[in-house]
Amino acid sequence: MNTINRRHFLKLIGAASTLAAVPRAVRAAVAPRVVVVGGGFGGATVAKYLRMWGGDVHVTLVDANPSHISCILSNLVVTGSLSMSRITLGFDSLRTNHGVNVMQGRAVAIDAHGNTLTVSTSTGNQVLPYDHLVLSPGIDFMPAAGKWDPTRTPHAWQAGAQTTLLKNQLSAMRGNETFVMTVPKAPYRCPPGPYERACVVADYLKRKGRAGAKVIVLDANPGITAEPEAFNQAFKVTHAGWIEYYPNATVQSVDSTTRSIVTSAKTVNKARVLNYIPDQKAGAIVTSMGLADDPTGRWARVDPLTYGTLAHPNIHVIGDSCAVPASVGKAVPKSGHMANSEAKVCADAIIRSFTGDAPDEDIATSSACFSPITNKKASWLSTNFIYGDIVDAAGNVIGKGMNRVDIGEAPADGVDGDSLEDMFTWAESIFSDSYI
């Protein structure tokens, strides 16, 4: 295993984006206003860094929930290895340490020409004026035909109540029963996540002595989309006999009442647990504005120097909802770490707009990830993206965007206990950098 690479990127986690120079802080008679929608890793980080770097910038963070529950490490809550409190991240430090105004409510409408956001709160609608608006709402779902009821057959791809439901269903499994899960068509939130979940569920069933139980993975993609060497080894060797993997399994229908699913590769009836993770798209506030304008109609295209949308440059989209221009076959992943990284570039660009500076072109973003394979071992990967020319499949320059530079990933024989320990260091670094 390339230990130097893994150790090196761990040291860089706290600086998830590279900025040549942070612009001078804003000093203004009337403080410019930035409203941020979504308190996940993207939204929390951009709010924090706008206040840290921005001087007299007024920042309001809007989220429907009183705290954020992290998808990072949530698969370990599913198996009972961690408590929900370990991944519950509050907004108090953003208020007290950084002066962010936090509003609990749901963003319901944007007036892009009037520069206002309407928020539904427990006391009624409130209209927030803004100079810049940052949208970081995460994902929404595109379920297949049939009768899908997530209260019966959970996705657990938005952490919280769904995580607890899937945990309870897993703990009720007995021997010779089946846990069926799907992998959505890429791109989706957290590329390694479904394969990680399959591994930790198989490990849980094995450790609990559920003889004859199995995990069936129905993948809509042609093959494993992230860390293929490590996960192929995990499926075929580490968890041999416990995991069945089916690629090219496009979901055609789901019935939550009978816990049955039909795919192009396999049909399963009456699973003990059906963990259906649907295909995904940008969060509702993005799609409702018509900002999901990439070729698939699922994600919002953005300027990689500012994360401003093409239609409204002062409306920015970061995190899972955005489509960042990149070389063909080298897409920017949708992950918590990447959202944290994009947020810093976005915050820097917004502050530059207030001070009259041009966006910085000497930028990079990054995404590292650890995936538990058992309760004692984990794999890892790390990727950087650097701004510059991007190319098509034939190698022709097609514009400017983010170029992927792979730092490395765990080989099949590189899944170990050190990486499991490093996983918690990595997670706590992201948690702290975003919320403390």
C-alpha angles and dihedrals in degrees: 000000000000096000094171092059094048094047091044097055092046088063091052098051095096090058098049093167130040118226121181093214133351109232122245114278119265117258111184140154088229113035113235113242127231121182118197122198116204129033099219124113093292098046097040092048096048091048092049096046094044087059095041094049103023108068108196097022117129110217127191120187116202121198132159092223133061090233140007121253110208124232086203106096091003093121087065089056088054090058094042094247092119134028123240089244089065091065098036109107121192131208097224095102091051087057101041102031100036109021097242114160105227118201122187108216145094122270106232108166142015126205098201094184095045092041096231135130122206115215125192110219135172089265096047138275120331125194116216120195117213143183090202128016122202118198117200102155099146119219141333126200136250102199123199124244120287134053108318115173112177091199087067103030105027129205095200087195090123105054123234127053090011090055091053092047093052091045091054093047092050093048089053093057119112135192120303092020126125132236108197121192136171133218112215124229111274134287098058138134114292107359096210094043102092093047090047089052092051089053098048092044091051090047090050093051090048094049092047091053096243093161115201093015117131143189116226114199115199107193119192089200127082090248145339107320100205135031091001095174095053096041095045088053090048094050097043102035116011094043099022111157092019101068128052114191125200120183125198089035103150110187112241101173142354130203113191093185093064095025089235130145134189120205135168089255105037143359121217123190127196099001114186088229124016112193101186113186107187128210111277143225139174119300118278098258089058096047093043089060093051090245093129091094106143117119091271094050089231106098139040117250112225142185103255092217094058108006086233114150119247094241097043115022092191090057107078128193120200136169126020095350098061133084110214117200109250139155115287110273092015102085123171107252125236105238141133092250092051091049089053090050096047090049092063093051089048094048091050092050093049092051090049089054090056093048095044095249123138118245114274112254095190094084140132135181129200144198126198125176141181123203123196111227095180133357088272106035138050141184127219145199137187132194134177128201121206125194117247143088116344125204141209126237091280093052096255118143109249101173144295125315145109121320118208119233111185112217092186149275137226114280120222091270093042099077104114150145094263090062090051090055091045089052091067092046089052094047095048090049091055092044092051096043091052103038112019 
